[in-house]
Amino acid sequence: MSMRPNMKFSIIVSAVIIVVVPIIIGFYMLNKVVDPDETMVTRTEVSPELITIKGGFADSISRYHGYYLSHHNNSLFIQIKGSKLPIGGSKDFTISFSNTYGSVDEIYLLGPGNSKKKIWSNP
C-alpha cells in the first residue's frame, strides 16, 4: 500500500516546519538586544589601553550572548545581546576590549528603540 503523493508532500512539509520554526525563533531570541533597565553594571574601568565592563541581569533567567559596540564624538555605545531562554550564555557578563578610541568621555548602554542609560562618565 503506497501513500498518495499529496499526503507524502504534506508529511514532509509538516516535518520541516516542526523542525525549522523553533530553530528560527530560538536564533531570534538569542540575538535580542536587551533593555538597559534589565541589566546591572557593577564595574566600569577605562584606561588608555583597555575598557572593561562587568555586570549581570536583573532577573534570574536572562542569559548574556554578546554585544555590539559603536563610537561617536568621544562616547561609546554598547548594546548587550541576551535571551530569556536559559540555554547557553551566562547570567553575568564581562565585556573587555582594547581602547582604540583615544579619549572616551562617556559610555552608554543602548537598548531597543530609544532606550539609553549612562553607565560611566570621565571624572
Backbone hydrogen bonds, N-H to C=O, Kabsch-Sander energy under -0.5 kcal/mol:
donor,donor_aa,acceptor,acceptor_aa,energy
8,K,4,R,-2.0
9,F,5,P,-2.3
10,S,6,N,-2.1
11,I,7,M,-2.2
12,I,8,K,-2.4
13,V,9,F,-2.7
14,S,10,S,-2.3
15,A,11,I,-2.3
16,V,12,I,-2.3
17,I,13,V,-2.4
18,I,14,S,-2.4
19,V,15,A,-1.6
20,V,16,V,-3.1
21,V,17,I,-1.9
23,I,19,V,-0.9
24,I,20,V,-2.4
25,I,21,V,-2.5
26,G,22,P,-2.4
27,F,23,I,-2.4
28,Y,24,I,-2.1
29,M,25,I,-2.4
30,L,26,G,-1.9
31,N,27,F,-1.1
31,N,28,Y,-0.5
32,K,29,M,-0.7
32,K,82,G,-1.0
34,V,80,I,-3.2
38,E,35,D,-2.2
39,T,36,P,-1.5
40,M,56,G,-2.9
42,T,40,M,-0.6
42,T,54,K,-1.9
43,R,54,K,-1.7
45,E,52,T,-2.8
47,S,50,L,-2.3
51,I,97,F,-2.7
52,T,45,E,-2.6
53,I,95,I,-3.0
54,K,43,R,-3.0
55,G,93,F,-2.3
56,G,40,M,-2.1
57,F,91,K,-0.9
58,A,38,E,-2.7
63,R,83,S,-2.1
64,Y,90,S,-3.1
65,H,81,K,-3.0
66,G,81,K,-0.6
68,Y,79,Q,-2.5
70,S,77,F,-2.3
72,H,75,S,-2.6
75,S,72,H,-1.3
76,L,106,E,-2.5
77,F,70,S,-3.0
78,I,108,Y,-2.7
79,Q,68,Y,-2.4
80,I,78,I,-0.5
81,K,66,G,-2.9
82,G,32,K,-2.9
83,S,63,R,-1.7
87,I,85,L,-2.0
90,S,64,Y,-0.7
93,F,55,G,-2.8
95,I,53,I,-3.2
96,S,94,T,-0.6
97,F,51,I,-2.2
99,N,49,E,-2.4
100,T,98,S,-1.4
104,V,102,G,-0.5
105,D,74,N,-3.3
105,D,103,S,-0.5
106,E,74,N,-1.2
107,I,120,W,-2.4
108,Y,76,L,-2.6
109,L,117,K,-3.0
110,L,78,I,-2.9
110,L,108,Y,-0.5
111,G,115,S,-2.6
115,S,112,P,-1.4
117,K,109,L,-2.3
119,I,107,I,-2.7
120,W,107,I,-1.4
122,N,105,D,-3.0
